[in-house]
Amino acid sequence: MFRLSKKEIFRGKCDFNAVHSKGRSFANHALVLLIVNDERYNGKVGFAAGKKLGGAVVRNRVKRLMREAYRLNKNSLRRDCGIILVGRKFLVTAKFQDAQKAFLDICKRAKLFKP
């Protein structure tokens, strides 16, 4: 029910580049959200954390926070678009509740919730 299957996650550089070039972006202090309305990417999600955030351990923690916030709320989100979440420096020291609040805020601004 709440699991993220491999079919739901963006894999490969070409998918990320397509969303970056075609998508709209929304940002707040913790996240950047990229959305693309393309049939090929419906219901897919990707998670990214740049090297500016720190080493591999830190980047993986940031991606885990974003993945968990998405996983817990994915059933209330629209499935007609592809999403990429990019972590910002705030998430390096953030608790999960802060990450989830930032995720819900940015989804609300991007109108990603089901009506």
DSSP file (Angstrom, degrees, kcal/mol; ACC not computed):
  #  RESIDUE AA STRUCTURE BP1 BP2  ACC     N-H-->O    O-->H-N    N-H-->O    O-->H-N    TCO  KAPPA ALPHA  PHI   PSI    X-CA   Y-CA   Z-CA
    1    1 A M              0   0    0      0, 0.0     0, 0.0     0, 0.0     0, 0.0   0.000 360.0 360.0 360.0 -54.8    0.0    0.0    0.0
    2    2 A F        +     0   0    0      2,-0.1    72,-0.1    72,-0.0    71,-0.1   0.402 360.0 117.8 -98.8   2.6    2.6    2.6    1.1
    3    3 A R        -     0   0    0      1,-0.1     2,-0.7     0, 0.0     0, 0.0  -0.334  62.0-133.2 -71.5 150.2    5.5    0.9   -0.7
    4    4 A L        -     0   0    0     -2,-0.0     2,-0.1     3,-0.0    -1,-0.1  -0.921  26.2-154.9 -99.7 113.8    7.5    2.7   -3.4
    5    5 A S    >   -     0   0    0     -2,-0.7     3,-1.1     1,-0.1     4,-0.5  -0.420  27.5-110.5 -84.6 165.1    8.0    0.2   -6.2
    6    6 A K  G >  S+     0   0    0      1,-0.3     3,-0.7     2,-0.2    -1,-0.1   0.777 117.2  61.7 -65.9 -25.5   10.8    0.3   -8.7
    7    7 A K  G 3  S+     0   0    0      1,-0.2    -1,-0.3    37,-0.0    -3,-0.0   0.753 101.0  54.0 -70.4 -23.2    8.3    1.2  -11.4
    8    8 A E  G <  S+     0   0    0     -3,-1.1    37,-2.7    36,-0.1     2,-0.4   0.597  95.5  80.5 -86.3 -12.3    7.4    4.4   -9.5
    9    9 A I  B <  S-a   45   0A   0     -3,-0.7    37,-0.2    -4,-0.5     2,-0.2  -0.807  82.3-117.1-106.6 135.7   10.9    5.8   -9.2
   10   10 A F        -     0   0    0     35,-2.5     2,-0.4    -2,-0.4    37,-0.2  -0.464  33.8-172.3 -64.8 133.3   12.9    7.6  -11.9
   11   11 A R        +     0   0    0     -2,-0.2     4,-0.3    35,-0.1     3,-0.1  -0.991  42.3  27.0-126.7 138.1   15.9    5.8  -13.0
   12   12 A G  S  > S-     0   0    0     -2,-0.4     4,-1.4     1,-0.1     3,-0.3   0.219  79.5 -95.0  93.5 148.6   18.6    7.1  -15.3
   13   13 A K  H  > S+     0   0    0      1,-0.2     4,-2.7     2,-0.2     5,-0.2   0.816 115.2  62.7 -67.6 -33.8   20.0   10.4  -16.2
   14   14 A C  H  > S+     0   0    0      1,-0.2     4,-1.9     2,-0.2    -1,-0.2   0.871 103.5  48.9 -65.6 -36.6   17.8   10.9  -19.3
   15   15 A D  H  > S+     0   0    0     -4,-0.3     4,-2.0    -3,-0.3    -1,-0.2   0.926 112.7  47.3 -67.1 -44.5   14.6   10.9  -17.3
   16   16 A F  H  X S+     0   0    0     -4,-1.4     4,-2.4     1,-0.2    -2,-0.2   0.916 112.4  50.0 -62.6 -42.7   15.9   13.4  -14.8
   17   17 A N  H  X S+     0   0    0     -4,-2.7     4,-2.3     1,-0.2    -1,-0.2   0.878 108.3  53.1 -64.4 -37.5   17.2   15.6  -17.6
   18   18 A A  H  X S+     0   0    0     -4,-1.9     4,-2.5     2,-0.2     5,-0.3   0.914 111.0  45.7 -64.2 -42.6   13.8   15.5  -19.4
   19   19 A V  H  X S+     0   0    0     -4,-2.0     4,-2.3     1,-0.2    -2,-0.2   0.900 112.3  52.2 -67.4 -39.9   12.0   16.6  -16.2
   20   20 A H  H  < S+     0   0    0     -4,-2.4    -2,-0.2    -5,-0.2    -1,-0.2   0.901 116.0  39.7 -61.9 -40.6   14.5   19.4  -15.7
   21   21 A S  H  < S+     0   0    0     -4,-2.3    -2,-0.2    -5,-0.2    -1,-0.2   0.875 128.0  29.4 -79.8 -37.1   14.1   20.7  -19.2
   22   22 A K  H  < S+     0   0    0     -4,-2.5    15,-0.2    -5,-0.2    -3,-0.2   0.684 103.0  92.5 -95.3 -20.3   10.3   20.3  -19.6
   23   23 A G     <  -     0   0    0     -4,-2.3     2,-0.3    -5,-0.3    13,-0.2  -0.205  68.1-123.3 -84.7 165.5    9.1   20.7  -16.0
   24   24 A R  E     -B   35   0A   0     11,-2.6    11,-2.8    -2,-0.0     2,-0.4  -0.741  29.5-141.5 -96.1 151.3    7.9   23.6  -13.8
   25   25 A S  E     -B   34   0A   0     -2,-0.3     2,-0.3     9,-0.2     9,-0.2  -0.912  18.3-176.8-122.1 147.4    9.7   24.2  -10.6
   26   26 A F  E     -B   33   0A   0      7,-2.4     7,-3.6    -2,-0.4     2,-0.3  -0.983  14.4-171.5-133.2 142.8    8.6   25.3   -7.1
   27   27 A A  E     +B   32   0A   0     -2,-0.3     2,-0.2     5,-0.2     5,-0.2  -0.975  14.8 168.4-139.6 151.0   10.9   25.9   -4.2
   28   28 A N        -     0   0    0      3,-2.5    74,-0.0    -2,-0.3    -2,-0.0  -0.750  58.8 -73.8-138.9-167.3   10.9   26.6   -0.5
   29   29 A H  S    S+     0   0    0     -2,-0.2    61,-0.6     1,-0.2     3,-0.1   0.715 128.2  28.2 -66.7 -20.5   13.6   26.7    2.1
   30   30 A A  S    S+     0   0    0      1,-0.2    58,-2.1    60,-0.1    61,-0.3   0.713 120.3  28.5-112.6 -28.3   14.0   22.9    2.2
   31   31 A L  E     - C   0  87A   0     56,-0.2    -3,-2.5    71,-0.1     2,-0.4  -0.923  49.4-147.7-138.7 156.2   13.1   21.5   -1.2
   32   32 A V  E     -BC  27  86A   0     54,-2.0    54,-2.7    -2,-0.3     2,-0.5  -0.999  23.4-160.0-118.7 130.1   12.9   22.2   -4.9
   33   33 A L  E     -BC  26  85A   0     -7,-3.6    -7,-2.4    -2,-0.4     2,-0.5  -0.951   4.8-167.5-115.0 123.9   10.0   20.4   -6.6
   34   34 A L  E     -BC  25  84A   0     50,-2.7    50,-2.3    -2,-0.5     2,-0.4  -0.944   7.5-170.4-111.4 131.4   10.0   19.8  -10.4
   35   35 A I  E     -BC  24  83A   0    -11,-2.8   -11,-2.6    -2,-0.5     2,-0.4  -0.964   7.3-174.0-124.2 136.8    6.8   18.7  -12.1
   36   36 A V  E     - C   0  82A   0     46,-2.1    46,-2.7    -2,-0.4     2,-1.1  -0.998  17.8-148.5-129.3 132.0    6.3   17.5  -15.6
   37   37 A N        +     0   0    0     -2,-0.4     2,-0.4    44,-0.2    44,-0.1  -0.753  50.2 130.9 -97.3  87.0    2.9   16.8  -17.2
   38   38 A D    >   -     0   0    0     -2,-1.1     3,-1.4     1,-0.1     4,-0.3  -0.998  60.1-133.6-141.3 133.0    3.8   14.0  -19.6
   39   39 A E  G >  S+     0   0    0     -2,-0.4     3,-1.2     1,-0.3    -1,-0.1   0.834 104.3  61.7 -56.6 -34.7    2.1   10.6  -20.0
   40   40 A R  G 3  S+     0   0    0      1,-0.3    -1,-0.3    -3,-0.1    41,-0.1   0.793 110.0  40.0 -63.3 -27.0    5.4    8.8  -19.9
   41   41 A Y  G X  S+     0   0    0     -3,-1.4     3,-2.2    39,-0.1    -1,-0.3   0.251  78.9 144.6-108.7  12.0    6.2   10.0  -16.4
   42   42 A N  T <  S+     0   0    0     -3,-1.2    38,-0.2    -4,-0.3    40,-0.2  -0.282  78.2   1.8 -56.8 126.4    2.7    9.7  -14.8
   43   43 A G  T 3  S+     0   0    0     38,-1.4    -1,-0.3     1,-0.3     2,-0.3   0.542 100.9 128.9  77.2   6.6    3.0    8.7  -11.2
   44   44 A K    <   -     0   0    0     -3,-2.2    39,-2.3    37,-0.2     2,-0.3  -0.668  35.6-170.0 -98.1 153.5    6.8    8.6  -11.1
   45   45 A V  E     -ad   9  83A   0    -37,-2.7   -35,-2.5    -2,-0.3     2,-0.3  -0.988   5.3-165.8-140.7 147.5    9.0   10.3   -8.6
   46   46 A G  E     - d   0  84A   0     37,-1.9    39,-2.9    -2,-0.3     2,-0.4  -0.960   7.1-152.0-132.8 152.9   12.7   11.0   -8.3
   47   47 A F  E     + d   0  85A   0     -2,-0.3     2,-0.3   -37,-0.2    39,-0.2  -0.986  16.5 177.4-128.3 133.8   14.9   12.1   -5.4
   48   48 A A  E     - d   0  86A   0     37,-2.6    39,-2.6    -2,-0.4     2,-0.3  -0.987  14.1-179.0-139.1 146.2   18.2   14.1   -5.7
   49   49 A A        -     0   0    0     -2,-0.3    39,-0.1    37,-0.2    10,-0.1  -0.935  25.9-135.0-143.9 119.2   20.7   15.6   -3.3
   50   50 A G    >   -     0   0    0     37,-0.5     3,-1.5    -2,-0.3     4,-0.3  -0.185  23.5-109.7 -74.2 165.4   23.7   17.5   -4.7
   51   51 A K  G >  S+     0   0    0      1,-0.3     3,-0.8     2,-0.2    -1,-0.1   0.655 109.9  75.9 -70.1 -15.3   27.3   17.2   -3.6
   52   52 A K  G 3  S+     0   0    0      1,-0.2    -1,-0.3     3,-0.0     3,-0.1   0.745  85.8  65.2 -66.0 -21.1   27.1   20.6   -2.0
   53   53 A L  G <  S-     0   0    0     -3,-1.5     2,-0.3     1,-0.2    -1,-0.2   0.797 115.2 -97.1 -72.9 -28.3   25.1   19.1    0.8
   54   54 A G    <   -     0   0    0     -3,-0.8    -1,-0.2    -4,-0.3    38,-0.0  -0.971  60.2 -19.5 145.9-161.0   28.0   16.9    2.0
   55   55 A G  S  > S-     0   0    0     -2,-0.3     4,-2.5    -3,-0.1     5,-0.2  -0.010  74.7 -85.1 -74.3-177.6   29.3   13.4    1.7
   56   56 A A  H  > S+     0   0    0      1,-0.2     4,-2.5     2,-0.2     5,-0.2   0.848 126.1  55.1 -61.0 -37.6   27.5   10.3    0.7
   57   57 A V  H  > S+     0   0    0      2,-0.2     4,-1.8     1,-0.2    -1,-0.2   0.925 111.3  44.2 -63.5 -44.6   26.1    9.6    4.2
   58   58 A V  H  > S+     0   0    0      2,-0.2     4,-2.2     1,-0.2    -2,-0.2   0.925 113.9  49.5 -66.4 -45.6   24.6   13.1    4.4
   59   59 A R  H  X S+     0   0    0     -4,-2.5     4,-2.2     1,-0.2    -2,-0.2   0.893 110.4  50.7 -62.7 -40.2   23.1   13.0    0.9
   60   60 A N  H  X S+     0   0    0     -4,-2.5     4,-2.2    -5,-0.2    -1,-0.2   0.874 109.0  51.6 -66.3 -36.3   21.6    9.6    1.5
   61   61 A R  H  X S+     0   0    0     -4,-1.8     4,-2.3     2,-0.2    -2,-0.2   0.914 109.1  50.3 -65.1 -42.3   20.0   10.8    4.7
   62   62 A V  H  X S+     0   0    0     -4,-2.2     4,-2.1     1,-0.2    -2,-0.2   0.917 111.7  48.1 -61.5 -43.3   18.5   13.8    2.9
   63   63 A K  H  X S+     0   0    0     -4,-2.2     4,-2.7     1,-0.2    -1,-0.2   0.867 109.4  53.3 -66.9 -35.4   17.1   11.5    0.2
   64   64 A R  H  X S+     0   0    0     -4,-2.2     4,-2.4     2,-0.2     5,-0.2   0.908 108.2  50.4 -64.4 -41.3   15.7    9.1    2.8
   65   65 A L  H  X S+     0   0    0     -4,-2.3     4,-2.2     2,-0.2    -2,-0.2   0.933 113.9  44.4 -60.5 -46.5   13.8   12.1    4.5
   66   66 A M  H  X S+     0   0    0     -4,-2.1     4,-2.3     1,-0.2    -2,-0.2   0.912 113.2  51.2 -65.6 -42.1   12.3   13.1    1.2
   67   67 A R  H  X S+     0   0    0     -4,-2.7     4,-2.8     1,-0.2    -1,-0.2   0.898 111.4  47.1 -63.1 -41.3   11.4    9.6    0.2
   68   68 A E  H  X S+     0   0    0     -4,-2.4     4,-2.3     2,-0.2    -1,-0.2   0.904 111.0  51.0 -68.5 -41.2    9.7    8.9    3.5
   69   69 A A  H  X S+     0   0    0     -4,-2.2     4,-0.8    -5,-0.2    -2,-0.2   0.907 115.1  44.0 -62.4 -40.3    7.7   12.2    3.3
   70   70 A Y  H >X S+     0   0    0     -4,-2.3     4,-1.1    -5,-0.2     3,-0.8   0.938 111.5  53.3 -67.3 -46.7    6.6   11.3   -0.2
   71   71 A R  H >< S+     0   0    0     -4,-2.8     3,-0.5     1,-0.3     4,-0.3   0.884 108.2  49.3 -58.7 -42.1    5.8    7.7    0.7
   72   72 A L  H 3< S+     0   0    0     -4,-2.3    -1,-0.3     1,-0.2    -2,-0.2   0.736 122.3  33.2 -71.4 -21.4    3.5    8.7    3.6
   73   73 A N  H X< S+     0   0    0     -4,-0.8     3,-1.4    -3,-0.8     4,-0.3   0.343  84.8 103.7-115.6   5.3    1.6   11.2    1.5
   74   74 A K  G X< S+     0   0    0     -4,-1.1     3,-1.1    -3,-0.5    -2,-0.1   0.783  74.8  61.3 -65.8 -27.0    1.6    9.6   -2.0
   75   75 A N  G 3  S+     0   0    0     -4,-0.3    -1,-0.3     1,-0.2    -2,-0.1   0.691 103.7  50.3 -74.1 -15.8   -2.0    8.4   -1.8
   76   76 A S  G <  S+     0   0    0     -3,-1.4    38,-2.3     2,-0.1     2,-0.3   0.394  97.6  89.4 -98.6   2.6   -3.3   12.0   -1.4
   77   77 A L  B <  S-E  113   0B   0     -3,-1.1    36,-0.2    -4,-0.3    35,-0.1  -0.690  85.5-100.6-100.2 152.7   -1.3   13.3   -4.4
   78   78 A R        -     0   0    0     34,-3.2     3,-0.2    -2,-0.3   -35,-0.1  -0.340  22.3-155.0 -63.9 150.3   -2.3   13.5   -8.1
   79   79 A R  S    S+     0   0    0      1,-0.1    -1,-0.1   -37,-0.1   -35,-0.1   0.209  72.4  90.1-112.6  13.4   -0.9   10.7  -10.3
   80   80 A D  S    S+     0   0    0    -38,-0.2     2,-0.3   -37,-0.1   -38,-0.1   0.147  85.0  49.9 -99.2  21.0   -1.0   12.5  -13.6
   81   81 A C  S    S-     0   0    0     -3,-0.2   -38,-1.4   -44,-0.1     2,-0.4  -0.978  76.6-115.8-150.9 161.6    2.5   14.0  -13.4
   82   82 A G  E     -C   36   0A   0    -46,-2.7   -46,-2.1    -2,-0.3     2,-0.4  -0.809  31.4-159.8 -99.6 144.6    6.1   13.2  -12.8
   83   83 A I  E     -Cd  35  45A   0    -39,-2.3   -37,-1.9    -2,-0.4     2,-0.4  -0.965  13.7-170.7-129.5 138.7    7.8   14.7   -9.8
   84   84 A I  E     -Cd  34  46A   0    -50,-2.3   -50,-2.7    -2,-0.4     2,-0.5  -1.000  10.5-158.9-124.6 132.0   11.5   15.2   -8.8
   85   85 A L  E     -Cd  33  47A   0    -39,-2.9   -37,-2.6    -2,-0.4     2,-0.5  -0.940   5.2-167.2-109.7 127.5   12.4   16.4   -5.3
   86   86 A V  E     -Cd  32  48A   0    -54,-2.7   -54,-2.0    -2,-0.5   -37,-0.2  -0.966  17.3-133.6-116.7 124.9   15.8   18.1   -4.8
   87   87 A G  E     -C   31   0A   0    -39,-2.6   -37,-0.5    -2,-0.5     2,-0.2  -0.460  16.7-154.8 -78.9 148.1   17.0   18.5   -1.2
   88   88 A R    >   -     0   0    0    -58,-2.1     3,-1.7    -2,-0.1     4,-0.4  -0.670  37.8 -88.8-114.8 173.4   18.5   21.8    0.0
   89   89 A K  T >> S+     0   0    0      1,-0.3     3,-1.5    -2,-0.2     4,-0.5   0.769 117.9  69.3 -54.9 -32.2   20.9   22.5    2.9
   90   90 A F  H >> S+     0   0    0    -61,-0.6     3,-0.8     1,-0.3     4,-0.6   0.857  92.7  59.1 -55.7 -36.8   18.1   22.9    5.4
   91   91 A L  H <4 S+     0   0    0     -3,-1.7    -1,-0.3   -61,-0.3    -2,-0.2   0.658  86.4  77.0 -71.6 -15.3   17.4   19.1    5.2
   92   92 A V  H <4 S+     0   0    0     -3,-1.5    -1,-0.2    -4,-0.4    -2,-0.2   0.900 113.4  20.2 -61.5 -39.8   20.9   18.2    6.3
   93   93 A T  H << S+     0   0    0     -3,-0.8    -1,-0.2    -4,-0.5    -2,-0.2   0.364 102.5 117.3-109.6   3.9   20.1   19.0   10.0
   94   94 A A     <  -     0   0    0     -4,-0.6     2,-0.2     1,-0.1    -3,-0.0  -0.352  59.5-128.3 -77.2 151.7   16.3   18.8    9.8
   95   95 A K     >  -     0   0    0      1,-0.1     4,-1.9    -2,-0.1     3,-0.3  -0.480  33.3-103.4 -84.8 166.4   14.1   16.3   11.7
   96   96 A F  H  > S+     0   0    0      1,-0.2     4,-2.8     2,-0.2     5,-0.2   0.890 120.1  57.2 -61.7 -39.8   11.6   14.3    9.8
   97   97 A Q  H  > S+     0   0    0      1,-0.2     4,-2.2     2,-0.2    -1,-0.2   0.884 107.7  48.4 -60.3 -38.2    8.7   16.4   11.0
   98   98 A D  H  > S+     0   0    0     -3,-0.3     4,-2.2     2,-0.2    -1,-0.2   0.898 111.9  49.3 -67.1 -40.6   10.3   19.5    9.5
   99   99 A A  H  X S+     0   0    0     -4,-1.9     4,-2.2     2,-0.2    -2,-0.2   0.904 112.2  47.8 -65.4 -41.3   11.0   17.7    6.2
  100  100 A Q  H  X S+     0   0    0     -4,-2.8     4,-2.7     2,-0.2     5,-0.2   0.898 110.7  51.3 -67.8 -39.6    7.4   16.5    6.0
  101  101 A K  H  X S+     0   0    0     -4,-2.2     4,-2.1    -5,-0.2    -2,-0.2   0.911 111.4  47.7 -62.6 -42.4    6.0   19.9    6.7
  102  102 A A  H  X S+     0   0    0     -4,-2.2     4,-2.2     2,-0.2    -1,-0.2   0.885 112.0  50.8 -65.3 -38.9    8.2   21.4    4.0
  103  103 A F  H  X S+     0   0    0     -4,-2.2     4,-2.2     2,-0.2    -2,-0.2   0.934 111.4  46.3 -64.4 -46.6    7.1   18.7    1.6
  104  104 A L  H  X S+     0   0    0     -4,-2.7     4,-2.0     1,-0.2    -2,-0.2   0.881 111.8  52.9 -64.4 -37.9    3.4   19.3    2.3
  105  105 A D  H  X S+     0   0    0     -4,-2.1     4,-2.0    -5,-0.2    -1,-0.2   0.924 111.2  44.7 -62.6 -45.4    3.8   23.0    2.0
  106  106 A I  H  X S+     0   0    0     -4,-2.2     4,-1.8     1,-0.2    -2,-0.2   0.854 111.8  52.6 -72.0 -33.3    5.5   22.8   -1.4
  107  107 A C  H  <>S+     0   0    0     -4,-2.2     5,-2.5     2,-0.2     6,-0.4   0.881 108.7  51.3 -66.7 -37.2    2.9   20.2   -2.7
  108  108 A K  H ><5S+     0   0    0     -4,-2.0     3,-1.0     1,-0.2    -2,-0.2   0.923 110.4  47.9 -64.7 -44.1    0.1   22.6   -1.6
  109  109 A R  H 3<5S+     0   0    0     -4,-2.0    -1,-0.2     1,-0.2    -2,-0.2   0.837 113.0  48.4 -65.1 -32.7    1.7   25.5   -3.5
  110  110 A A  T 3<5S-     0   0    0     -4,-1.8    -1,-0.2    -5,-0.1    -2,-0.2   0.444 110.4-124.4 -86.7  -0.3    2.2   23.3   -6.6
  111  111 A K  T < 5 +     0   0    0     -3,-1.0    -3,-0.2    -4,-0.4    -2,-0.1   0.924  62.0 144.3  56.7  48.9   -1.5   22.1   -6.4
  112  112 A L      < +     0   0    0     -5,-2.5   -34,-3.2    -6,-0.1    -4,-0.1   0.566  34.0 102.2 -92.3 -11.3   -0.5   18.4   -6.3
  113  113 A F  B    S-E   77   0B   0     -6,-0.4   -36,-0.2   -36,-0.2   -37,-0.0  -0.466  80.7-106.2 -77.1 146.6   -3.2   17.3   -3.9
  114  114 A K              0   0    0    -38,-2.3    -1,-0.1    -2,-0.1    -2,-0.1  -0.377 360.0 360.0 -64.6 146.3   -6.2   15.4   -5.2
  115  115 A P              0   0    0      0, 0.0    -1,-0.1     0, 0.0    -2,-0.0   0.514 360.0 360.0 -71.1 360.0   -9.4   17.5   -5.2
